[in-house]
Amino acid sequence: MIMEMIFVDDFYPIYMYTPMSEMHNEMIPVTMGCSYQRCLYCDLNYRQKFKIFPIEEIRDYILKRKCELEKINRKPTKFTLLEGNPLCIKTDYLLEIFNILKANFDVDYISMFARADDVLNKSDEELLKLKDMGMDRLCLGLESGSDLVLNFQKKGHSVSDSIEACHKLDRLGISYSTYFMLGLGGEEFTEDHRTKTPILINQINPFEIIFVTTVIFKRAPLKKLVQDQSFKRLSIRESLEEEREILKNININTIIKASHKTNALPLLAKFPEHRDLCIEKIDKYLENSDKILQANERNKWKIWGKE
């Protein structure tokens, strides 16, 4: 899963990750890294053990931020708990954090990243308690609708787990967005990925679907598989063709956000109304030669590196 990166003083060594949909919220450090730590494509836990910050540190941070925000007359109402999957920690601990936030701010909602198994590991009663205290707009990294891809990447949950977790949130009235990764299956599994991902999507009800393109991070375990050629990356053209096939078969009412910097072509659309426009835009872009596609990609990363 690839996300937006921001910096929070004193808690994260270089940067941390937050859901694209929630990147303008007030960020609250709760955990460092991810509790799972085994996805091949991810560098989130490189030389970094999963950590839950002590409640005293979290409380001190919230009080400090409240003072800072009051000085600039800013009154946030939307909050995101950091980092990789805070929903994994004990419900009572989360509720204590929620109580601190609600005692100091007018809270519209509290969001966070979550794995599908985090949702499944919470009882209905626990999730409803969190919902009643403001939890909403969870962000789930589902990544693919192909079990072949999920197993290869050691994602740690199945497609049926993804569907069950989303249906559970739907039933309890908790909204959620989802991440999917273009190129995650490489050349070997691209057909299964592009065919089965929209099948999964059409069975769930996210308010937003975020598409990002797989990047081979230098610290991610997947890099070694690229080097020994057991994972063959898609070309820019192949990745766009995969995206086109996935989008072509999505039928649910949602927002498609494929505007992350890793994507060759930024897309933002309401589905299914604007599906044909997205396909037309991809087809138009694919009229460019591979040389132009590659040049555009190089220029994009040069600009990103300067930001």
GUVO-562457 format. One record per residue (C-alpha): x, y, z; residue in three letters. Coordinates in steps of 0.5 Angstrom, whole numbers, padded with zeros to 4 digits. Layout:
<atom c1="X" c2="Y" c3="Z" residu="ALA"/>
...
***
This chain:
<atom c1="0000" c2="0000" c3="0000" residu="MET"/>
<atom c1="0003" c2="0007" c3="-0002" residu="ILE"/>
<atom c1="0000" c2="0013" c3="0002" residu="MET"/>
<atom c1="0001" c2="0020" c3="0003" residu="GLU"/>
<atom c1="0008" c2="0022" c3="0007" residu="MET"/>
<atom c1="0008" c2="0027" c3="0012" residu="ILE"/>
<atom c1="0012" c2="0029" c3="0018" residu="PHE"/>
<atom c1="0010" c2="0029" c3="0026" residu="VAL"/>
<atom c1="0016" c2="0032" c3="0030" residu="ASP"/>
<atom c1="0019" c2="0027" c3="0036" residu="ASP"/>
<atom c1="0015" c2="0021" c3="0034" residu="PHE"/>
<atom c1="0017" c2="0019" c3="0027" residu="TYR"/>
<atom c1="0024" c2="0019" c3="0025" residu="PRO"/>
<atom c1="0023" c2="0021" c3="0018" residu="ILE"/>
<atom c1="0016" c2="0021" c3="0015" residu="TYR"/>
<atom c1="0010" c2="0017" c3="0016" residu="MET"/>
<atom c1="0004" c2="0015" c3="0012" residu="TYR"/>
<atom c1="-0003" c2="0017" c3="0012" residu="THR"/>
<atom c1="-0009" c2="0016" c3="0008" residu="PRO"/>
<atom c1="-0010" c2="0020" c3="0002" residu="MET"/>
<atom c1="-0017" c2="0021" c3="0003" residu="SER"/>
<atom c1="-0015" c2="0024" c3="0010" residu="GLU"/>
<atom c1="-0009" c2="0028" c3="0009" residu="MET"/>
<atom c1="-0012" c2="0034" c3="0011" residu="HIS"/>
<atom c1="-0014" c2="0032" c3="0018" residu="ASN"/>
<atom c1="-0011" c2="0033" c3="0024" residu="GLU"/>
<atom c1="-0006" c2="0027" c3="0025" residu="MET"/>
<atom c1="-0005" c2="0024" c3="0032" residu="ILE"/>
<atom c1="0001" c2="0019" c3="0033" residu="PRO"/>
<atom c1="-0002" c2="0013" c3="0036" residu="VAL"/>
<atom c1="0003" c2="0007" c3="0033" residu="THR"/>
<atom c1="0009" c2="0007" c3="0029" residu="MET"/>
<atom c1="0009" c2="0002" c3="0023" residu="GLY"/>
<atom c1="0005" c2="-0004" c3="0022" residu="CYS"/>
<atom c1="0003" c2="-0009" c3="0027" residu="SER"/>
<atom c1="0003" c2="-0014" c3="0021" residu="TYR"/>
<atom c1="0010" c2="-0013" c3="0018" residu="GLN"/>
<atom c1="0010" c2="-0018" c3="0012" residu="ARG"/>
<atom c1="0008" c2="-0015" c3="0006" residu="CYS"/>
<atom c1="0013" c2="-0016" c3="0001" residu="LEU"/>
<atom c1="0012" c2="-0009" c3="-0003" residu="TYR"/>
<atom c1="0012" c2="-0005" c3="0004" residu="CYS"/>
<atom c1="0018" c2="-0001" c3="0007" residu="ASP"/>
<atom c1="0014" c2="0002" c3="0013" residu="LEU"/>
<atom c1="0017" c2="-0003" c3="0018" residu="ASN"/>
<atom c1="0024" c2="-0003" c3="0015" residu="TYR"/>
<atom c1="0029" c2="-0003" c3="0021" residu="ARG"/>
<atom c1="0023" c2="-0001" c3="0025" residu="GLN"/>
<atom c1="0019" c2="-0005" c3="0030" residu="LYS"/>
<atom c1="0012" c2="-0004" c3="0031" residu="PHE"/>
<atom c1="0010" c2="0001" c3="0037" residu="LYS"/>
<atom c1="0004" c2="0003" c3="0041" residu="ILE"/>
<atom c1="0006" c2="0010" c3="0044" residu="PHE"/>
<atom c1="0004" c2="0011" c3="0051" residu="PRO"/>
<atom c1="-0002" c2="0014" c3="0053" residu="ILE"/>
<atom c1="0001" c2="0019" c3="0057" residu="GLU"/>
<atom c1="0005" c2="0021" c3="0051" residu="GLU"/>
<atom c1="-0001" c2="0021" c3="0046" residu="ILE"/>
<atom c1="-0004" c2="0026" c3="0051" residu="ARG"/>
<atom c1="0001" c2="0030" c3="0052" residu="ASP"/>
<atom c1="0002" c2="0031" c3="0044" residu="TYR"/>
<atom c1="-0006" c2="0033" c3="0044" residu="ILE"/>
<atom c1="-0005" c2="0038" c3="0049" residu="LEU"/>
<atom c1="0001" c2="0041" c3="0046" residu="LYS"/>
<atom c1="-0002" c2="0041" c3="0039" residu="ARG"/>
<atom c1="-0009" c2="0044" c3="0042" residu="LYS"/>
<atom c1="-0004" c2="0050" c3="0045" residu="CYS"/>
<atom c1="-0001" c2="0051" c3="0038" residu="GLU"/>
<atom c1="-0007" c2="0051" c3="0034" residu="LEU"/>
<atom c1="-0011" c2="0056" c3="0039" residu="GLU"/>
<atom c1="-0005" c2="0061" c3="0038" residu="LYS"/>
<atom c1="-0007" c2="0061" c3="0030" residu="ILE"/>
<atom c1="-0014" c2="0060" c3="0031" residu="ASN"/>
<atom c1="-0015" c2="0054" c3="0028" residu="ARG"/>
<atom c1="-0020" c2="0049" c3="0030" residu="LYS"/>
<atom c1="-0020" c2="0042" c3="0027" residu="PRO"/>
<atom c1="-0026" c2="0037" c3="0028" residu="THR"/>
<atom c1="-0023" c2="0031" c3="0023" residu="LYS"/>
<atom c1="-0018" c2="0027" c3="0026" residu="PHE"/>
<atom c1="-0013" c2="0021" c3="0024" residu="THR"/>
<atom c1="-0010" c2="0016" c3="0028" residu="LEU"/>
<atom c1="-0003" c2="0014" c3="0026" residu="LEU"/>
<atom c1="0000" c2="0010" c3="0023" residu="GLU"/>
<atom c1="0000" c2="0003" c3="0019" residu="GLY"/>
<atom c1="-0006" c2="0000" c3="0023" residu="ASN"/>
<atom c1="-0008" c2="0003" c3="0029" residu="PRO"/>
<atom c1="-0015" c2="-0001" c3="0029" residu="LEU"/>
<atom c1="-0011" c2="-0007" c3="0031" residu="CYS"/>
<atom c1="-0010" c2="-0004" c3="0038" residu="ILE"/>
<atom c1="-0014" c2="-0006" c3="0044" residu="LYS"/>
<atom c1="-0021" c2="-0002" c3="0044" residu="THR"/>
<atom c1="-0021" c2="0001" c3="0051" residu="ASP"/>
<atom c1="-0014" c2="0004" c3="0049" residu="TYR"/>
<atom c1="-0017" c2="0007" c3="0043" residu="LEU"/>
<atom c1="-0023" c2="0009" c3="0047" residu="LEU"/>
<atom c1="-0019" c2="0013" c3="0052" residu="GLU"/>
<atom c1="-0015" c2="0016" c3="0046" residu="ILE"/>
<atom c1="-0022" c2="0018" c3="0043" residu="PHE"/>
<atom c1="-0024" c2="0021" c3="0050" residu="ASN"/>
<atom c1="-0018" c2="0025" c3="0050" residu="ILE"/>
<atom c1="-0019" c2="0028" c3="0043" residu="LEU"/>
<atom c1="-0027" c2="0029" c3="0045" residu="LYS"/>
<atom c1="-0025" c2="0033" c3="0052" residu="ALA"/>
<atom c1="-0021" c2="0038" c3="0048" residu="ASN"/>
<atom c1="-0024" c2="0039" c3="0041" residu="PHE"/>
<atom c1="-0031" c2="0039" c3="0038" residu="ASP"/>
<atom c1="-0030" c2="0032" c3="0034" residu="VAL"/>
<atom c1="-0033" c2="0031" c3="0027" residu="ASP"/>
<atom c1="-0030" c2="0024" c3="0026" residu="TYR"/>
<atom c1="-0024" c2="0020" c3="0028" residu="ILE"/>
<atom c1="-0021" c2="0016" c3="0022" residu="SER"/>
<atom c1="-0015" c2="0011" c3="0021" residu="MET"/>
<atom c1="-0012" c2="0006" c3="0017" residu="PHE"/>
<atom c1="-0014" c2="-0001" c3="0018" residu="ALA"/>
<atom c1="-0013" c2="-0008" c3="0015" residu="ARG"/>
<atom c1="-0018" c2="-0013" c3="0014" residu="ALA"/>
<atom c1="-0017" c2="-0017" c3="0019" residu="ASP"/>
<atom c1="-0017" c2="-0012" c3="0024" residu="ASP"/>
<atom c1="-0024" c2="-0011" c3="0023" residu="VAL"/>
<atom c1="-0025" c2="-0018" c3="0023" residu="LEU"/>
<atom c1="-0022" c2="-0019" c3="0030" residu="ASN"/>
<atom c1="-0026" c2="-0013" c3="0033" residu="LYS"/>
<atom c1="-0033" c2="-0015" c3="0035" residu="SER"/>
<atom c1="-0039" c2="-0012" c3="0033" residu="ASP"/>
<atom c1="-0040" c2="-0009" c3="0040" residu="GLU"/>
<atom c1="-0033" c2="-0006" c3="0040" residu="GLU"/>
<atom c1="-0034" c2="-0003" c3="0033" residu="LEU"/>
<atom c1="-0040" c2="0000" c3="0035" residu="LEU"/>
<atom c1="-0037" c2="0003" c3="0041" residu="LYS"/>
<atom c1="-0032" c2="0006" c3="0037" residu="LEU"/>
<atom c1="-0037" c2="0009" c3="0032" residu="LYS"/>
<atom c1="-0041" c2="0012" c3="0038" residu="ASP"/>
<atom c1="-0035" c2="0016" c3="0040" residu="MET"/>
<atom c1="-0033" c2="0018" c3="0033" residu="GLY"/>
<atom c1="-0030" c2="0013" c3="0029" residu="MET"/>
<atom c1="-0031" c2="0013" c3="0021" residu="ASP"/>
<atom c1="-0028" c2="0013" c3="0015" residu="ARG"/>
<atom c1="-0023" c2="0008" c3="0016" residu="LEU"/>
<atom c1="-0018" c2="0006" c3="0010" residu="CYS"/>
<atom c1="-0017" c2="-0001" c3="0008" residu="LEU"/>
<atom c1="-0011" c2="-0003" c3="0004" residu="GLY"/>
<atom c1="-0014" c2="-0009" c3="0000" residu="LEU"/>
<atom c1="-0009" c2="-0008" c3="-0006" residu="GLU"/>
<atom c1="-0012" c2="-0014" c3="-0010" residu="SER"/>
<atom c1="-0018" c2="-0018" c3="-0012" residu="GLY"/>
<atom c1="-0014" c2="-0024" c3="-0013" residu="SER"/>
<atom c1="-0012" c2="-0029" c3="-0008" residu="ASP"/>
<atom c1="-0006" c2="-0031" c3="-0012" residu="LEU"/>
<atom c1="-0003" c2="-0024" c3="-0012" residu="VAL"/>
<atom c1="-0005" c2="-0023" c3="-0004" residu="LEU"/>
<atom c1="-0001" c2="-0030" c3="-0003" residu="ASN"/>
<atom c1="0005" c2="-0028" c3="-0007" residu="PHE"/>
<atom c1="0006" c2="-0021" c3="-0004" residu="GLN"/>
<atom c1="0004" c2="-0024" c3="0003" residu="LYS"/>
<atom c1="-0001" c2="-0020" c3="0005" residu="LYS"/>
<atom c1="-0004" c2="-0024" c3="0010" residu="GLY"/>
<atom c1="-0011" c2="-0024" c3="0009" residu="HIS"/>
<atom c1="-0016" c2="-0027" c3="0003" residu="SER"/>
<atom c1="-0021" c2="-0024" c3="-0002" residu="VAL"/>
<atom c1="-0026" c2="-0027" c3="0002" residu="SER"/>
<atom c1="-0023" c2="-0023" c3="0008" residu="ASP"/>
<atom c1="-0024" c2="-0017" c3="0005" residu="SER"/>
<atom c1="-0031" c2="-0018" c3="0003" residu="ILE"/>
<atom c1="-0033" c2="-0020" c3="0010" residu="GLU"/>
<atom c1="-0029" c2="-0014" c3="0013" residu="ALA"/>
<atom c1="-0033" c2="-0009" c3="0008" residu="CYS"/>
<atom c1="-0040" c2="-0012" c3="0009" residu="HIS"/>
<atom c1="-0039" c2="-0012" c3="0017" residu="LYS"/>
<atom c1="-0037" c2="-0004" c3="0016" residu="LEU"/>
<atom c1="-0043" c2="-0003" c3="0012" residu="ASP"/>
<atom c1="-0048" c2="-0007" c3="0016" residu="ARG"/>
<atom c1="-0045" c2="-0003" c3="0022" residu="LEU"/>
<atom c1="-0046" c2="0004" c3="0019" residu="GLY"/>
<atom c1="-0038" c2="0005" c3="0019" residu="ILE"/>
<atom c1="-0036" c2="0009" c3="0012" residu="SER"/>
<atom c1="-0029" c2="0007" c3="0009" residu="TYR"/>
<atom c1="-0025" c2="0008" c3="0003" residu="SER"/>
<atom c1="-0020" c2="0002" c3="0000" residu="THR"/>
<atom c1="-0013" c2="0002" c3="-0003" residu="TYR"/>
<atom c1="-0012" c2="-0002" c3="-0009" residu="PHE"/>
<atom c1="-0005" c2="-0003" c3="-0013" residu="MET"/>
<atom c1="-0004" c2="-0003" c3="-0020" residu="LEU"/>
<atom c1="0002" c2="-0008" c3="-0022" residu="GLY"/>
<atom c1="0002" c2="-0011" c3="-0016" residu="LEU"/>
<atom c1="0002" c2="-0018" c3="-0019" residu="GLY"/>
<atom c1="0007" c2="-0016" c3="-0024" residu="GLY"/>
<atom c1="0007" c2="-0020" c3="-0031" residu="GLU"/>
<atom c1="0006" c2="-0027" c3="-0028" residu="GLU"/>
<atom c1="-0001" c2="-0025" c3="-0025" residu="PHE"/>
<atom c1="-0003" c2="-0019" c3="-0028" residu="THR"/>
<atom c1="-0009" c2="-0022" c3="-0032" residu="GLU"/>
<atom c1="-0012" c2="-0025" c3="-0025" residu="ASP"/>
<atom c1="-0011" c2="-0018" c3="-0022" residu="HIS"/>
<atom c1="-0014" c2="-0014" c3="-0027" residu="ARG"/>
<atom c1="-0020" c2="-0019" c3="-0028" residu="THR"/>
<atom c1="-0021" c2="-0021" c3="-0021" residu="LYS"/>
<atom c1="-0020" c2="-0014" c3="-0018" residu="THR"/>
<atom c1="-0027" c2="-0011" c3="-0020" residu="PRO"/>
<atom c1="-0031" c2="-0017" c3="-0018" residu="ILE"/>
<atom c1="-0028" c2="-0016" c3="-0011" residu="LEU"/>
<atom c1="-0030" c2="-0008" c3="-0012" residu="ILE"/>
<atom c1="-0037" c2="-0009" c3="-0014" residu="ASN"/>
<atom c1="-0039" c2="-0013" c3="-0008" residu="GLN"/>
<atom c1="-0037" c2="-0008" c3="-0003" residu="ILE"/>
<atom c1="-0039" c2="0000" c3="-0002" residu="ASN"/>
<atom c1="-0033" c2="0004" c3="-0001" residu="PRO"/>
<atom c1="-0034" c2="0012" c3="-0001" residu="PHE"/>
<atom c1="-0028" c2="0012" c3="-0005" residu="GLU"/>
<atom c1="-0023" c2="0008" c3="-0008" residu="ILE"/>
<atom c1="-0016" c2="0010" c3="-0009" residu="ILE"/>
<atom c1="-0011" c2="0007" c3="-0014" residu="PHE"/>
<atom c1="-0004" c2="0007" c3="-0013" residu="VAL"/>
<atom c1="0002" c2="0004" c3="-0018" residu="THR"/>
<atom c1="0007" c2="-0001" c3="-0015" residu="THR"/>
<atom c1="0013" c2="0002" c3="-0013" residu="VAL"/>
<atom c1="0019" c2="-0002" c3="-0012" residu="ILE"/>
<atom c1="0022" c2="0001" c3="-0005" residu="PHE"/>
<atom c1="0029" c2="0000" c3="-0004" residu="LYS"/>
<atom c1="0028" c2="-0002" c3="0003" residu="ARG"/>
<atom c1="0022" c2="-0007" c3="0001" residu="ALA"/>
<atom c1="0023" c2="-0015" c3="0001" residu="PRO"/>
<atom c1="0020" c2="-0014" c3="-0006" residu="LEU"/>
<atom c1="0026" c2="-0011" c3="-0009" residu="LYS"/>
<atom c1="0030" c2="-0018" c3="-0008" residu="LYS"/>
<atom c1="0025" c2="-0021" c3="-0012" residu="LEU"/>
<atom c1="0026" c2="-0016" c3="-0018" residu="VAL"/>
<atom c1="0033" c2="-0017" c3="-0018" residu="GLN"/>
<atom c1="0033" c2="-0024" c3="-0018" residu="ASP"/>
<atom c1="0027" c2="-0024" c3="-0024" residu="GLN"/>
<atom c1="0022" c2="-0028" c3="-0020" residu="SER"/>
<atom c1="0018" c2="-0021" c3="-0020" residu="PHE"/>
<atom c1="0018" c2="-0018" c3="-0027" residu="LYS"/>
<atom c1="0015" c2="-0011" c3="-0026" residu="ARG"/>
<atom c1="0010" c2="-0008" c3="-0031" residu="LEU"/>
<atom c1="0012" c2="-0003" c3="-0036" residu="SER"/>
<atom c1="0008" c2="0004" c3="-0036" residu="ILE"/>
<atom c1="0004" c2="0002" c3="-0042" residu="ARG"/>
<atom c1="0002" c2="-0005" c3="-0039" residu="GLU"/>
<atom c1="0000" c2="-0002" c3="-0032" residu="SER"/>
<atom c1="-0004" c2="0003" c3="-0036" residu="LEU"/>
<atom c1="-0008" c2="-0003" c3="-0040" residu="GLU"/>
<atom c1="-0009" c2="-0006" c3="-0033" residu="GLU"/>
<atom c1="-0012" c2="0000" c3="-0030" residu="GLU"/>
<atom c1="-0016" c2="0001" c3="-0036" residu="ARG"/>
<atom c1="-0019" c2="-0006" c3="-0035" residu="GLU"/>
<atom c1="-0020" c2="-0006" c3="-0028" residu="ILE"/>
<atom c1="-0024" c2="0001" c3="-0029" residu="LEU"/>
<atom c1="-0028" c2="-0001" c3="-0035" residu="LYS"/>
<atom c1="-0031" c2="-0007" c3="-0030" residu="ASN"/>
<atom c1="-0033" c2="-0003" c3="-0024" residu="ILE"/>
<atom c1="-0040" c2="-0002" c3="-0023" residu="ASN"/>
<atom c1="-0041" c2="0001" c3="-0016" residu="ILE"/>
<atom c1="-0043" c2="0008" c3="-0014" residu="ASN"/>
<atom c1="-0036" c2="0011" c3="-0011" residu="THR"/>
<atom c1="-0031" c2="0016" c3="-0013" residu="ILE"/>
<atom c1="-0025" c2="0014" c3="-0016" residu="ILE"/>
<atom c1="-0018" c2="0017" c3="-0014" residu="LYS"/>
<atom c1="-0012" c2="0015" c3="-0019" residu="ALA"/>
<atom c1="-0009" c2="0021" c3="-0018" residu="SER"/>
<atom c1="-0003" c2="0019" c3="-0013" residu="HIS"/>
<atom c1="0004" c2="0021" c3="-0015" residu="LYS"/>
<atom c1="0006" c2="0014" c3="-0017" residu="THR"/>
<atom c1="0001" c2="0014" c3="-0022" residu="ASN"/>
<atom c1="0003" c2="0015" c3="-0030" residu="ALA"/>
<atom c1="-0004" c2="0019" c3="-0031" residu="LEU"/>
<atom c1="-0008" c2="0022" c3="-0026" residu="PRO"/>
<atom c1="-0015" c2="0021" c3="-0026" residu="LEU"/>
<atom c1="-0021" c2="0023" c3="-0021" residu="LEU"/>
<atom c1="-0028" c2="0021" c3="-0023" residu="ALA"/>
<atom c1="-0035" c2="0019" c3="-0020" residu="LYS"/>
<atom c1="-0037" c2="0012" c3="-0022" residu="PHE"/>
<atom c1="-0040" c2="0009" c3="-0026" residu="PRO"/>
<atom c1="-0042" c2="0016" c3="-0029" residu="GLU"/>
<atom c1="-0035" c2="0018" c3="-0031" residu="HIS"/>
<atom c1="-0033" c2="0011" c3="-0033" residu="ARG"/>
<atom c1="-0033" c2="0012" c3="-0040" residu="ASP"/>
<atom c1="-0029" c2="0019" c3="-0040" residu="LEU"/>
<atom c1="-0023" c2="0015" c3="-0036" residu="CYS"/>
<atom c1="-0023" c2="0010" c3="-0041" residu="ILE"/>
<atom c1="-0022" c2="0015" c3="-0046" residu="GLU"/>
<atom c1="-0017" c2="0019" c3="-0043" residu="LYS"/>
<atom c1="-0013" c2="0013" c3="-0042" residu="ILE"/>
<atom c1="-0014" c2="0011" c3="-0049" residu="ASP"/>
<atom c1="-0011" c2="0018" c3="-0051" residu="LYS"/>
<atom c1="-0005" c2="0017" c3="-0047" residu="TYR"/>
<atom c1="-0003" c2="0011" c3="-0049" residu="LEU"/>
<atom c1="-0003" c2="0013" c3="-0056" residu="GLU"/>
<atom c1="0004" c2="0016" c3="-0054" residu="ASN"/>
<atom c1="0010" c2="0012" c3="-0056" residu="SER"/>
<atom c1="0013" c2="0008" c3="-0050" residu="ASP"/>
<atom c1="0019" c2="0013" c3="-0051" residu="LYS"/>
<atom c1="0014" c2="0019" c3="-0049" residu="ILE"/>
<atom c1="0011" c2="0015" c3="-0044" residu="LEU"/>
<atom c1="0018" c2="0014" c3="-0041" residu="GLN"/>
<atom c1="0020" c2="0021" c3="-0041" residu="ALA"/>
<atom c1="0014" c2="0023" c3="-0038" residu="ASN"/>
<atom c1="0015" c2="0018" c3="-0032" residu="GLU"/>
<atom c1="0022" c2="0021" c3="-0031" residu="ARG"/>
<atom c1="0020" c2="0028" c3="-0031" residu="ASN"/>
<atom c1="0015" c2="0026" c3="-0026" residu="LYS"/>
<atom c1="0019" c2="0023" c3="-0021" residu="TRP"/>
<atom c1="0024" c2="0029" c3="-0022" residu="LYS"/>
<atom c1="0019" c2="0034" c3="-0020" residu="ILE"/>
<atom c1="0017" c2="0029" c3="-0014" residu="TRP"/>
<atom c1="0024" c2="0029" c3="-0012" residu="GLY"/>
<atom c1="0024" c2="0036" c3="-0011" residu="LYS"/>
<atom c1="0018" c2="0037" c3="-0007" residu="GLU"/>
***
